[in-house]
Amino acid sequence: MISPKNIDQWTTIIKPRSGWLELKIGELFHYRDLIMLFVKRDFVAIYKQTILGPIWFIIQPIFSTLAFTLIFGNVAKIPTDSIPHALFYLSGIICWNYFSSCLIKTSDTFIANSYIFGKVYFPRLTVPISIIITNLITFLIQFILFIGVFLYYYYTQPNIHPNVGIVFLPFLIMQIALLGLGFGIIISSLTTRYRDFNYLLGFGIQLWMYGTPIVYPLTEIPDKWKLLFILNPMTAIVETFRYSFIGKGGVSALYLIISVIMTIILLIIGLLLFSRVEKNFMDTV
Amino acid sequence: MNDIAIEIENVSKEYRLGIINHGMLYKDLQSWWAKITGKEDPNSLIMSNDISKQIDKQGRFWALQDISFKIKKGDLIGIIGRNGAGKSTLLKIISKITTPTSGIIKINGRISSLLEVGTGFHPELSGRDNVYLNGAILGMKKREINNKFDEIVDFSEIGKFIDTPVKRYSSGMYVRLAFAVAAHLQPEILLLDEVLAVGDARFQKKCLGKMEEVSKNEGRTILFVSHNMSSIASLCKRGILLGNGRMVIDSSAVGAVQHYYMENSSFLGEISDFKDSEKSGDDIASILNAKIINSQGVVATEFNIHEDIIIEYEYSVTKDNHKLNPNINLYNIQGVRIIISIDSLLDPDGALKKKKGVYKARCIIPGNLLNDGSYYIDLLLHTYETNTCHFVVRDALRFTIVDPMDETKTRGDYRGEWAVLIRPALKWECEKIK
């Protein structure tokens, strides 16, 4: 067909859809300005015409924490590894918030942007990547809130022992982002054909939260169910996050490794599906 | 290095008709129900005569079939064709929005496609932010936009409103800003789809001028898809005519435009089948037939420039007491509307209100009015009092006026070309006064 020498002469060659993975990292890099502009757009646009603006980022976890403390802590009396309730729930909530917002927003990539995608080409992956960056900013704001609460308890309670795990925090956060991205682009690729997946995700994510140690600690899980929880990559992430700051929990290195492997698998499946779907999805949307 | 900007080889694009989101059972039930209730089968709607040619035995619809051509660097090429001819599909494939089913396209140079202006504009963001966002979506780097920013703002004539959210802009400002960004793109190859159909006429002209200037001075290759034949004919050097997904002709732009009109003229001087027309009638009146005749009463499509051209059409009126105004639009081959003519008798006492029956409208275009060239005509019937349109047949009749260069009525001794829209024989009086 085409000799390699010929290929060099052309900047772009458009062929029928073929192959599974054509990741164009170079192209993504070329469009890095676009990613940052998307981030800016989303960040600015979310709270335009609201009175409280970005304060909502903080209000939401505070109220969730209060609600959880009341319902799960005081009414249902679910133990929290003897960690102060507010600290326990807030740590789980901010991790879960970051994950679920990455997942939900990226799962909508193709449908929500089909209008733009139908008019101009740019690497489609710029959109989900910009989404996880936008949500990272939200996460960091909530993280500052968490640090405040943490410091309060650190100086008032004797049994809080932050440890070396904190060093790995950036990797943990990155893992949340990649997990949300990977799973989100799987859903977004599937929804181009069957919108059912969007509805499925809507309540699926709620069930998933209750299947993750957010409102209860991993140590409370009976051994026969533990394997299921370990296969859920969010379990080890939330538990490790808590362990790093508080020094309590049931997480082990093995659990974390399994979680990382699961994340990588999901991310690869996501990228494969995404790169396959992005080329032709305009024909089916 | 070769001088080819785009090489398209045997490109085809297949769409599956309606399989994706409809289970077969559902479709069958729908068709079955339509049959019982005597309605048109909703699943066969798309199968007009024209389109069925593009469907193969397996029921696959070929939006493009075996398209091949090359575009040289610096060329300005127009792609024309009727709706559904495959123009936009081709442009979408070249701009990587979708992939071809088979075939290959090779592109040499940085490419930008402008299938629309203002893609990705966000109403909450300021004009400034949107310039950056839109520019980046179109493939510009932040640095490039920085360099061009003042020029873009100047061109858009937005001035001090650049920091206002675009949701507060008038639609004109919005379009001007969007276009200003687009006009300052600097790809080596630019794909344009009908985007010029926006904005006011003066701004359109400015954009066209800018485009022409760029392609001339900087050797930019431009691929231009449009319905506007006059802009294709005046801007482009080369024209490609697509029909039913196939390439019909690849020639000079004017040649392709001419072919486009000729090709669509299976009915030229006479027409009595109106099922493909925009609106062939309503409960008050419908068109029956139409023809162009010469002064001897013979159907003709070619006229001497001095001859009268008579447009005749018959319509049936099925309700009493409506005042009906037949009217025609006359266009030249570039798509410029030259004449609107209305049977405009006033009717103060209501005497012209028509009874049921069959009527014939006749409009005489005198000789020595139009320039030589090809023309086409829309036939219409209105009731202007209620602002109702009873029928519209676009592009119903065509004719060509030839200049035999024999007489001296308008031409005198002049032997050159008439680059004008009309060529009426006006009255001149010249006398010696001193």
Interface residues (C-beta under 8 A of the other chain):
Chain A: I2 Q9 W10 T11 T12 I13 I14 K15 P16 R17 H30 Y31 D33 L34 L37 F38 K40 R41 V44 A45 K48 Q49 I116 F117 G118 K119 V120 Y121 F122 R193 K279 N280 M282 D283 T284
Chain B: M1 N2 Y15 I20 K92 I93 I94 S95 K96 I97 T98 T99 P100 T101 S102 G103 I104 I105 K106 I107 N108 G109 R110 I111 S113 L114 L115 E116 T119 G120 H122 E124 L125 D129 Y132 L133 A136 I137 L138 G139 K141 K142
